[in-house]
C-alpha cells in the first residue's frame, strides 16, 4: 500500500509532533514538528526536514550547522498523530550543542544537567 502523508491526523495548524531517535543507540534526541510537505521532503531526500514554527518555514536539520539527520526509518503511531524518525545523527542534535535536547532531569525535586555542550 502506497503511503500518503495526508492520511495522518494533523493538528489544527497542520502539524504533527516528531520524535527523533538515534537509530543505533536508540537515544531520544529531540522533538520537532512536520507538516505533510516536510514528511514528503524527508522521504524523498533522506534528509530529515522539519517545519519551524518560529520561522514559519522548512528546516532541513543540519543545513546551517552541519549537524545533520539522515533518515533510517519513519514511523507513525497507532493513532496516526505522532511520528518517530530513526536517524543517523552527525554531531549534536540540540541547538545548545548537546547530543540530545533532553539533557535536564528532575531528581528529588532538583534540576540536574545530564550532559555538557560538545
N, CA and C atoms as an extended XYZ file, in Angstrom:
354
Properties=species:S:1:pos:R:3:atomname:S:1:resname:S:1:resid:I:1 pbc="F F F"
N         0.843       -1.167        0.000 N   UNK     1
C         0.000        0.000        0.000 CA  UNK     1
C         0.899        1.244        0.000 C   UNK     1
N         0.665        2.147       -0.914 N   UNK     2
C         1.438        3.387       -1.011 CA  UNK     2
C         1.064        4.314        0.142 C   UNK     2
N         2.087        4.898        0.757 N   UNK     3
C         1.880        5.801        1.891 CA  UNK     3
C         1.489        7.192        1.396 C   UNK     3
N         0.469        7.745        2.013 N   UNK     4
C         0.036        9.121        1.732 CA  UNK     4
C         0.057        9.882        3.051 C   UNK     4
N         0.957       10.883        3.193 N   UNK     5
C         1.043       11.607        4.463 CA  UNK     5
C        -0.267       12.274        4.874 C   UNK     5
N        -1.134       12.549        3.916 N   UNK     6
C        -2.395       13.226        4.237 CA  UNK     6
C        -3.334       12.351        5.059 C   UNK     6
N        -3.038       11.046        5.152 N   UNK     7
C        -3.876       10.162        5.960 CA  UNK     7
C        -3.618       10.330        7.458 C   UNK     7
N        -2.511       11.012        7.801 N   UNK     8
C        -2.176       11.215        9.196 CA  UNK     8
C        -3.089       12.276        9.819 C   UNK     8
N        -3.157       12.293       11.142 N   UNK     9
C        -4.070       13.189       11.861 CA  UNK     9
C        -3.302       14.405       12.373 C   UNK     9
N        -3.214       15.416       11.544 N   UNK    10
C        -2.510       16.644       11.872 CA  UNK    10
C        -3.334       17.495       12.827 C   UNK    10
N        -2.636       18.362       13.595 N   UNK    11
C        -3.365       19.268       14.497 CA  UNK    11
C        -3.978       20.424       13.700 C   UNK    11
N        -4.575       21.366       14.392 N   UNK    12
C        -5.260       22.487       13.730 CA  UNK    12
C        -4.328       23.357       12.892 C   UNK    12
N        -3.032       23.308       13.190 N   UNK    13
C        -2.045       24.068       12.415 CA  UNK    13
C        -1.453       23.249       11.272 C   UNK    13
N        -1.982       22.025       11.098 N   UNK    14
C        -1.485       21.156       10.036 CA  UNK    14
C        -0.161       20.498       10.357 C   UNK    14
N         0.112       20.316       11.659 N   UNK    15
C         1.400       19.789       12.102 CA  UNK    15
C         1.240       18.525       12.941 C   UNK    15
N         2.315       17.740       12.964 N   UNK    16
C         2.423       16.564       13.836 CA  UNK    16
C         3.714       16.665       14.628 C   UNK    16
N         3.709       16.250       15.906 N   UNK    17
C         4.969       16.177       16.640 CA  UNK    17
C         5.811       15.028       16.089 C   UNK    17
N         7.127       15.264       16.074 N   UNK    18
C         8.072       14.270       15.553 CA  UNK    18
C         9.158       14.053       16.591 C   UNK    18
N         9.336       12.815       16.991 N   UNK    19
C        10.409       12.443       17.903 CA  UNK    19
C        11.553       11.909       17.062 C   UNK    19
N        12.756       12.478       17.238 N   UNK    20
C        13.944       11.987       16.549 CA  UNK    20
C        14.732       11.117       17.522 C   UNK    20
N        15.056        9.904       17.061 N   UNK    21
C        15.754        8.925       17.887 CA  UNK    21
C        16.949        8.398       17.110 C   UNK    21
N        18.091        8.272       17.771 N   UNK    22
C        19.275        7.726       17.132 CA  UNK    22
C        19.015        6.271       16.749 C   UNK    22
N        19.244        5.934       15.500 N   UNK    23
C        18.930        4.591       15.000 CA  UNK    23
C        19.805        3.511       15.630 C   UNK    23
N        21.004        3.859       16.061 N   UNK    24
C        21.906        2.859       16.644 CA  UNK    24
C        21.745        2.744       18.160 C   UNK    24
N        21.836        3.864       18.860 N   UNK    25
C        21.797        3.834       20.327 CA  UNK    25
C        20.377        3.864       20.886 C   UNK    25
N        19.410        4.275       20.050 N   UNK    26
C        18.010        4.467       20.441 CA  UNK    26
C        17.817        5.627       21.417 C   UNK    26
N        18.837        6.470       21.574 N   UNK    27
C        18.729        7.661       22.398 CA  UNK    27
C        17.732        8.633       21.764 C   UNK    27
N        16.839        9.181       22.580 N   UNK    28
C        15.914       10.201       22.100 CA  UNK    28
C        16.694       11.502       21.983 C   UNK    28
N        16.671       12.095       20.785 N   UNK    29
C        17.491       13.266       20.512 CA  UNK    29
C        16.727       14.580       20.624 C   UNK    29
N        15.519       14.613       20.089 N   UNK    30
C        14.792       15.882       20.051 CA  UNK    30
C        13.339       15.651       19.676 C   UNK    30
N        12.555       16.696       19.838 N   UNK    31
C        11.180       16.721       19.369 CA  UNK    31
C        11.022       17.968       18.504 C   UNK    31
N        10.393       17.800       17.356 N   UNK    32
C        10.142       18.929       16.460 CA  UNK    32
C         8.787       18.687       15.795 C   UNK    32
N         8.519       19.395       14.708 N   UNK    33
C         7.219       19.329       14.048 CA  UNK    33
C         7.383       19.139       12.551 C   UNK    33
N         6.432       18.445       11.943 N   UNK    34
C         6.383       18.278       10.498 CA  UNK    34
C         4.966       18.527       10.012 C   UNK    34
N         4.866       19.072        8.806 N   UNK    35
C         3.587       19.095        8.103 CA  UNK    35
C         3.688       18.061        6.978 C   UNK    35
N         2.657       17.911        6.175 N   UNK    36
C         2.653       16.869        5.130 CA  UNK    36
C         3.798       17.069        4.145 C   UNK    36
N         4.090       18.312        3.792 N   UNK    37
C         5.172       18.587        2.843 CA  UNK    37
C         6.536       18.236        3.431 C   UNK    37
N         6.748       18.502        4.714 N   UNK    38
C         8.010       18.150        5.368 CA  UNK    38
C         8.208       16.637        5.374 C   UNK    38
N         7.127       15.904        5.586 N   UNK    39
C         7.205       14.434        5.544 CA  UNK    39
C         7.617       13.990        4.147 C   UNK    39
N         6.976       14.526        3.136 N   UNK    40
C         7.291       14.162        1.747 CA  UNK    40
C         8.736       14.513        1.417 C   UNK    40
N         9.177       15.706        1.806 N   UNK    41
C        10.563       16.108        1.544 CA  UNK    41
C        11.555       15.179        2.236 C   UNK    41
N        11.238       14.792        3.465 N   UNK    42
C        12.106       13.881        4.218 CA  UNK    42
C        12.200       12.533        3.518 C   UNK    42
N        11.071       11.985        3.136 N   UNK    43
C        11.058       10.672        2.471 CA  UNK    43
C        11.747       10.729        1.111 C   UNK    43
N        11.565       11.817        0.372 N   UNK    44
C        12.159       11.933       -0.959 CA  UNK    44
C        13.668       12.146       -0.912 C   UNK    44
N        14.145       12.924        0.065 N   UNK    45
C        15.567       13.296        0.091 CA  UNK    45
C        16.414       12.436        1.018 C   UNK    45
N        15.786       11.866        2.059 N   UNK    46
C        16.554       11.145        3.078 CA  UNK    46
C        17.163       12.072        4.117 C   UNK    46
N        16.985       13.382        3.945 N   UNK    47
C        17.436       14.384        4.918 CA  UNK    47
C        16.223       14.822        5.724 C   UNK    47
N        16.304       14.673        7.042 N   UNK    48
C        15.133       14.974        7.858 CA  UNK    48
C        14.826       16.469        7.780 C   UNK    48
N        13.591       16.753        7.393 N   UNK    49
C        13.122       18.117        7.188 CA  UNK    49
C        11.943       18.378        8.106 C   UNK    49
N        12.058       19.413        8.898 N   UNK    50
C        11.013       19.784        9.843 CA  UNK    50
C        10.329       21.066        9.390 C   UNK    50
N         9.242       21.409       10.078 N   UNK    51
C         8.602       22.704        9.898 CA  UNK    51
C         8.940       23.544       11.121 C   UNK    51
N         9.577       24.670       10.926 N   UNK    52
C         9.920       25.567       12.021 CA  UNK    52
C         8.717       26.449       12.326 C   UNK    52
N         8.167       26.278       13.507 N   UNK    53
C         7.015       27.087       13.898 CA  UNK    53
C         7.409       28.544       14.125 C   UNK    53
N         8.616       28.779       14.616 N   UNK    54
C         9.036       30.162       14.881 CA  UNK    54
C         9.351       30.917       13.587 C   UNK    54
N         9.957       30.241       12.615 N   UNK    55
C        10.311       30.907       11.347 CA  UNK    55
C         9.232       30.747       10.283 C   UNK    55
N         8.284       29.836       10.537 N   UNK    56
C         7.237       29.538        9.556 CA  UNK    56
C         7.849       29.132        8.210 C   UNK    56
N         8.811       28.203        8.296 N   UNK    57
C         9.470       27.729        7.080 CA  UNK    57
C        10.032       26.329        7.307 C   UNK    57
N        10.384       25.677        6.203 N   UNK    58
C        11.002       24.355        6.298 CA  UNK    58
C        12.410       24.495        6.847 C   UNK    58
N        12.835       23.442        7.551 N   UNK    59
C        14.127       23.441        8.208 CA  UNK    59
C        14.728       22.055        7.998 C   UNK    59
N        15.743       21.975        7.152 N   UNK    60
C        16.471       20.721        6.952 CA  UNK    60
C        17.500       20.644        8.067 C   UNK    60
N        17.371       19.645        8.918 N   UNK    61
C        18.253       19.532       10.085 CA  UNK    61
C        19.705       19.486        9.625 C   UNK    61
N        20.500       20.414       10.154 N   UNK    62
C        21.921       20.473        9.841 CA  UNK    62
C        22.271       21.328        8.645 C   UNK    62
N        21.284       21.931        8.015 N   UNK    63
C        21.516       22.735        6.815 CA  UNK    63
C        22.529       23.856        7.064 C   UNK    63
N        22.431       24.500        8.213 N   UNK    64
C        23.392       25.569        8.510 CA  UNK    64
C        24.467       25.129        9.504 C   UNK    64
N        24.147       24.212       10.414 N   UNK    65
C        25.099       23.807       11.457 CA  UNK    65
C        26.013       22.659       11.030 C   UNK    65
N        25.577       21.872       10.050 N   UNK    66
C        26.324       20.672        9.677 CA  UNK    66
C        25.972       19.465       10.528 C   UNK    66
N        25.119       19.647       11.537 N   UNK    67
C        24.700       18.552       12.422 CA  UNK    67
C        23.462       17.876       11.837 C   UNK    67
N        23.699       17.055       10.840 N   UNK    68
C        22.621       16.517       10.017 CA  UNK    68
C        21.946       15.302       10.634 C   UNK    68
N        20.740       15.050       10.134 N   UNK    69
C        19.999       13.831       10.452 CA  UNK    69
C        19.642       13.153        9.138 C   UNK    69
N        20.207       11.971        8.924 N   UNK    70
C        19.870       11.157        7.761 CA  UNK    70
C        18.798       10.160        8.186 C   UNK    70
N        17.749       10.084        7.420 N   UNK    71
C        16.622        9.211        7.755 CA  UNK    71
C        16.989        7.747        7.589 C   UNK    71
N        16.702        6.958        8.610 N   UNK    72
C        16.826        5.500        8.548 CA  UNK    72
C        15.439        4.893        8.410 C   UNK    72
N        14.486        5.403        9.198 N   UNK    73
C        13.124        4.887        9.167 CA  UNK    73
C        12.176        5.976        9.659 C   UNK    73
N        10.998        6.051        9.072 N   UNK    74
C         9.951        6.964        9.519 CA  UNK    74
C         8.750        6.114        9.891 C   UNK    74
N         8.282        6.283       11.112 N   UNK    75
C         7.158        5.506       11.633 CA  UNK    75
C         6.112        6.454       12.193 C   UNK    75
N         4.870        6.015       12.201 N   UNK    76
C         3.829        6.788       12.879 CA  UNK    76
C         3.121        5.885       13.868 C   UNK    76
N         2.533        6.505       14.883 N   UNK    77
C         1.923        5.747       15.972 CA  UNK    77
C         0.541        5.226       15.599 C   UNK    77
N        -0.039        4.459       16.501 N   UNK    78
C        -1.318        3.787       16.262 CA  UNK    78
C        -2.466        4.760       16.024 C   UNK    78
N        -2.390        5.956       16.612 N   UNK    79
C        -3.429        6.966       16.413 CA  UNK    79
C        -3.164        7.831       15.190 C   UNK    79
N        -2.031        7.629       14.555 N   UNK    80
C        -1.609        8.369       13.373 CA  UNK    80
C        -1.506        9.863       13.638 C   UNK    80
N        -1.090       10.222       14.885 N   UNK    81
C        -0.957       11.640       15.222 CA  UNK    81
C         0.413       12.000       15.798 C   UNK    81
N         1.390       11.124       15.602 N   UNK    82
C         2.748       11.379       16.071 CA  UNK    82
C         3.710       10.562       15.207 C   UNK    82
N         4.870       11.136       14.932 N   UNK    83
C         5.866       10.474       14.083 CA  UNK    83
C         7.123       10.193       14.889 C   UNK    83
N         7.755        9.076       14.584 N   UNK    84
C         9.069        8.732       15.105 CA  UNK    84
C         9.998        8.610       13.907 C   UNK    84
N        11.094        9.381       13.925 N   UNK    85
C        12.108        9.213       12.890 CA  UNK    85
C        13.351        8.625       13.537 C   UNK    85
N        13.806        7.518       12.991 N   UNK    86
C        15.074        6.928       13.399 CA  UNK    86
C        16.115        7.500       12.458 C   UNK    86
N        17.183        8.064       13.038 N   UNK    87
C        18.132        8.839       12.245 CA  UNK    87
C        19.573        8.438       12.520 C   UNK    87
N        20.423        8.751       11.559 N   UNK    88
C        21.876        8.752       11.750 CA  UNK    88
C        22.226       10.206       12.022 C   UNK    88
N        22.552       10.514       13.249 N   UNK    89
C        22.837       11.879       13.670 CA  UNK    89
C        24.317       12.170       13.516 C   UNK    89
N        24.646       13.271       12.854 N   UNK    90
C        26.016       13.765       12.780 CA  UNK    90
C        26.119       14.963       13.689 C   UNK    90
N        27.001       14.894       14.686 N   UNK    91
C        27.157       15.997       15.636 CA  UNK    91
C        25.995       16.067       16.599 C   UNK    91
N        25.949       17.149       17.392 N   UNK    92
C        24.871       17.298       18.370 CA  UNK    92
C        23.533       17.551       17.691 C   UNK    92
N        22.467       17.075       18.319 N   UNK    93
C        21.115       17.295       17.791 CA  UNK    93
C        20.515       18.596       18.310 C   UNK    93
N        20.942       19.017       19.488 N   UNK    94
C        20.341       20.177       20.144 CA  UNK    94
C        21.034       21.471       19.723 C   UNK    94
N        20.258       22.541       19.621 N   UNK    95
C        20.830       23.845       19.270 CA  UNK    95
C        21.748       24.381       20.363 C   UNK    95
N        21.731       23.768       21.563 N   UNK    96
C        22.640       24.153       22.645 CA  UNK    96
C        23.985       23.444       22.524 C   UNK    96
N        24.158       22.710       21.422 N   UNK    97
C        25.387       21.956       21.130 CA  UNK    97
C        25.544       20.723       22.013 C   UNK    97
N        24.410       20.189       22.467 N   UNK    98
C        24.414       18.931       23.219 CA  UNK    98
C        23.913       17.816       22.305 C   UNK    98
N        24.290       16.594       22.624 N   UNK    99
C        23.879       15.436       21.834 CA  UNK    99
C        22.362       15.338       21.733 C   UNK    99
N        21.669       15.580       22.842 N   UNK   100
C        20.209       15.465       22.918 CA  UNK   100
C        19.624       16.733       23.524 C   UNK   100
N        18.416       17.074       23.107 N   UNK   101
C        17.704       18.198       23.727 CA  UNK   101
C        17.235       17.844       25.132 C   UNK   101
N        17.191       16.557       25.446 N   UNK   102
C        16.700       16.101       26.749 CA  UNK   102
C        17.880       15.903       27.697 C   UNK   102
N        18.494       17.015       28.082 N   UNK   103
C        19.698       16.956       28.917 CA  UNK   103
C        19.448       17.400       30.353 C   UNK   103
N        18.189       17.700       30.696 N   UNK   104
C        17.873       18.100       32.067 CA  UNK   104
C        16.922       17.088       32.683 C   UNK   104
N        17.294       16.604       33.849 N   UNK   105
C        16.488       15.638       34.592 CA  UNK   105
C        15.993       16.293       35.878 C   UNK   105
N        14.845       15.838       36.353 N   UNK   106
C        14.364       16.272       37.663 CA  UNK   106
C        14.515       15.088       38.602 C   UNK   106
N        15.372       15.251       39.609 N   UNK   107
C        15.642       14.195       40.579 CA  UNK   107
C        15.480       14.768       41.985 C   UNK   107
N        14.598       14.156       42.748 N   UNK   108
C        14.319       14.625       44.113 CA  UNK   108
C        13.971       16.112       44.132 C   UNK   108
N        13.200       16.543       43.136 N   UNK   109
C        12.749       17.918       43.080 CA  UNK   109
C        13.789       18.910       42.577 C   UNK   109
N        14.954       18.431       42.182 N   UNK   110
C        16.034       19.302       41.698 CA  UNK   110
C        16.300       19.054       40.231 C   UNK   110
N        16.630       20.135       39.502 N   UNK   111
C        17.050       20.007       38.106 CA  UNK   111
C        18.507       19.580       38.063 C   UNK   111
N        18.774       18.525       37.296 N   UNK   112
C        20.121       18.012       37.133 CA  UNK   112
C        20.493       18.045       35.659 C   UNK   112
N        21.602       18.709       35.339 N   UNK   113
C        22.085       18.752       33.956 CA  UNK   113
C        22.868       17.469       33.686 C   UNK   113
N        22.384       16.690       32.726 N   UNK   114
C        22.947       15.363       32.457 CA  UNK   114
C        24.126       15.376       31.494 C   UNK   114
N        24.239       16.414       30.668 N   UNK   115
C        25.341       16.458       29.708 CA  UNK   115
C        25.724       17.904       29.428 C   UNK   115
N        26.981       18.079       29.150 N   UNK   116
C        27.542       19.392       28.812 CA  UNK   116
C        27.515       19.557       27.299 C   UNK   116
N        27.598       20.801       26.825 N   UNK   117
C        27.733       21.010       25.378 CA  UNK   117
C        28.993       20.319       24.855 C   UNK   117
N        28.914       19.873       23.601 N   UNK   118
C        30.073       19.202       22.980 CA  UNK   118
C        31.128       20.207       22.596 C   UNK   118
